[in-house]
Amino acid sequence: MNDFDKDNLEFFLHGDEKEFEEWMEQASSEDLDYALKLIRIAKAEMLEQHYDFIDAVPHTYDAKQLLKQFTKR
């Protein structure tokens, strides 16, 4: 995803509601396909980051056992 795509994704996800509605009123089917494609790419990137994080912390059992000592009531 290039900078232009990132700027557009930012608009789609966090833009002003009125401006987005105006864009939707004039958007072609190709525009909508493009927006959906950007959202799907962003979702895939977020999932990849999520799984990378999970892989980086594979052994949490010991930590959970240690924390239980402090959370028991």
C-alpha positions, 0 to 999 in steps of 0.5 A, spaced: 500 500 500 503 506 497 502 513 501 496 515 496 492 508 498 494 510 506 491 517 505 485 514 502 484 508 507 485 514 513 479 517 510 475 511 509 476 509 516 476 516 520 474 521 515 469 526 517 462 523 516 459 529 512 465 528 507 464 521 507 457 521 505 458 526 499 463 521 497 459 515 497 453 519 493 458 520 487 462 514 488 462 509 482 462 501 483 470 501 482 471 507 487 467 502 492 471 496 490 477 500 491 475 502 498 473 495 500 480 493 497 484 497 502 480 495 508 481 488 506 489 489 505 489 493 512 485 487 515 490 482 513 496 487 515 493 487 522 491 480 523 499 479 521 501 483 526 496 480 531 499 473 529 506 476 529 505 478 536 502 471 539 508 468 536 513 472 539 510 470 546 509 463 545 510 461 553 505 464 557 503 459 562 509 460 567 507 468 567 500 466 568 502 461 574 506 467 577 500 472 577 495 467 580 499 468 586 498 476 586 490 475 584 488 470 589 483 472 593 
